[in-house]
């Protein structure tokens, strides 16, 4: 039988293990809060991995990086939110479903 999924929402604090989910638009820019917490190296990692995996930040697309050396996590998942016009019309419930599908 499959294990149940547990989702936690928390402010930035210590991160150890599990999946870290981040959102990025078509510009692949991570939020200032994410860069402040994890460093500019995380942005560089996403920028280097994106072309290899053909990730362009389109809505509900995802980039998975297993066990990134620079982070104490099992997997980094960057989920696309699309371009600026698409974000205004973003269905957060559907995006949540896309995220759950990636980490289940």
C-alpha distance (Angstrom), angle and dihedral (degrees) to the residues before:
residue distance angle dihedral
X1 . . .
X2 3.79 . .
X3 3.77 119.3 .
X4 3.78 118.1 -111.2
X5 3.78 119.7 -105.1
X6 3.78 118.8 -114.5
X7 3.79 119.6 -159.9
X8 3.79 120.9 -167.7
X9 3.78 126.9 -172.0
X10 3.76 116.1 -160.8
X11 3.75 142.6 150.6
X12 3.76 118.1 -99.8
X13 3.75 111.0 -67.3
X14 3.79 138.2 126.0
X15 3.80 112.5 -25.6
X16 3.79 119.8 -155.3
X17 3.78 125.0 168.1
X18 3.78 129.2 -32.0
X19 3.78 127.9 74.2
X20 3.79 121.9 -45.3
X21 3.81 112.5 -152.3
X22 3.80 119.5 -158.7
X23 3.80 130.8 177.0
X24 3.79 124.1 -135.8
X25 3.79 134.7 172.7
X26 3.79 128.3 -137.8
X27 3.80 89.1 -76.1
X28 3.86 87.5 61.3
X29 3.80 88.2 -133.4
X30 3.79 114.8 152.9
X31 3.79 119.0 -145.0
X32 3.79 119.6 -89.7
X33 3.82 89.2 -116.2
X34 3.82 91.1 56.8
X35 3.81 92.4 47.6
X36 3.82 90.8 47.2
X37 3.82 90.7 51.0
X38 3.81 100.8 41.3
X39 3.81 103.2 21.8
X40 3.79 134.2 -116.8
X41 3.80 89.4 -74.6
X42 3.80 88.6 77.1
X43 3.80 90.8 58.4
X44 3.80 88.9 48.9
X45 3.82 90.9 50.4
X46 3.81 91.7 52.4
X47 3.82 91.8 45.3
X48 3.83 91.5 51.8
X49 3.82 95.9 44.4
X50 3.82 97.3 43.7
X51 3.82 98.7 72.9
X52 3.80 92.4 44.3
X53 3.82 90.5 55.1
X54 3.84 93.4 35.6
X55 3.81 89.9 -119.8
X56 3.79 111.9 161.1
X57 3.80 101.7 167.9
X58 3.78 94.4 -105.3
X59 3.78 115.3 164.3
X60 3.84 113.3 -71.7
X61 3.81 93.2 -2.7
X62 3.78 116.4 127.2
X63 3.77 142.3 -153.9
X64 3.81 117.6 -155.1
X65 3.78 123.3 -162.6
X66 3.79 114.9 -173.9
X67 3.81 118.1 -139.2
X68 3.81 98.5 -19.0
X69 3.80 107.5 -150.2
X70 3.79 93.8 -135.3
X71 3.83 95.2 57.0
X72 3.83 134.3 58.1
X73 3.82 92.1 -129.4
X74 3.79 136.9 103.3
X75 3.80 96.4 -129.7
X76 3.79 139.6 1.7
X77 3.80 115.0 -145.8
X78 3.80 118.1 -171.2
X79 3.80 111.9 -166.1
X80 3.79 120.8 -159.9
X81 3.78 121.4 -125.3
X82 3.81 95.9 -174.1
X83 3.76 129.0 -129.9
X84 3.78 126.8 -32.2
X85 3.83 93.8 -89.9
X86 3.81 91.9 48.2
X87 3.81 92.8 50.3
X88 3.80 90.2 59.2
X89 3.81 88.2 60.3
X90 3.81 97.3 36.5
X91 3.80 115.2 144.2
X92 3.79 102.0 -142.5
X93 3.80 93.1 -166.4
X94 3.80 91.5 57.0
X95 3.79 90.7 44.4
X96 3.80 89.3 52.4
X97 3.80 89.0 52.1
X98 3.79 90.7 51.1
X99 3.80 89.9 50.8
X100 3.81 92.3 48.5
X101 3.80 89.3 50.9
X102 3.80 90.8 54.4
X103 3.79 96.7 49.8
X104 3.81 100.8 35.7
